[in-house]
Amino acid sequence: NMYYLTQEEDDVISSVTLWIIADFDKPSGRKLLFNALKFMKTSLHSRLGVIYNPTSKINEENTAISRGVLA
C-alpha cells in the first residue's frame, strides 16, 4: 500500500501522480522533494507518493531526515 499526499479530499480523482524516489538524507533528494511539493501547490488535481531509496547503509545516525519525511 502507498499513501499519497494530496491538496484535496481523498475522494477526488487525481489526474497527475508524482512518485519521488530518492535518498532524503542527501541534498539532491531533499531538493527533489521540495520541488515536487512546490509543483503540488500549483496543480490542484495531483498527488505525491514518496519512496525512500537509501544510498548508504541504514542506521539511526544517517537517516534522521528521511525518518522525519516518511513519518
N, C-alpha and C positions, 0 to 999 in steps of 0.2 A: 504494500500500500504506500502511496505517496501523498503527502499533504502539500497543498498549494497555497501560496499567498495570493490573495485577490483584493481588489478595491471594493467590490460589490458584495452582495449577499452570496451565499453558497449556491443558491438555486439558479443563478444566472449562468447561461451558457457562454463560455469564453471562446472567442474566435481565434485567439493567439495564445499559445502556450510556450513559455520560455523555460528551458532547462539550463540551469547553471551547474556545471560540473567543474569543481576547482578545489584547490587547497587554500582554504580561507586563512591559514596562518602565514601565507605569503602575500606580499603587497599586490601582486598581479591578480590573485584570486579575490582579494577584497575589492579591488578596483572593478573587476568584472561584475561582482555582486552589486556594488554601488551603482554602476551604470545601468544594470537591469532594473533596479528599484527606481531610478530616475525615469526610465522609459515607462514603467508602470504608472507613474503619476500622470503621464500624458495619454495613455491608452486605457480607456475605460473597460474594454472587454478583453483583458488579458489576465493571465495567471502565471505565477512563477513557481517552478519546482527547483529545489536546492538539493544537490547531491555532493557530499563531501568526498573528495578523492585525494587522500594524503600523499605527499611525495616523499615523506620520511617515516621512520618507524613511529608508531603512535605511543605516546606516554603522557603522563599528567603535565609535564613541563612544556611540551611543544604544541599542545592542542587547545590552549586556553581560549583563543579567539574562536576557533571552529566550534567548540562545545557551546559557546555563547550564541553563535549564529544559529546552530541547529536546535537550541532549546526554544 
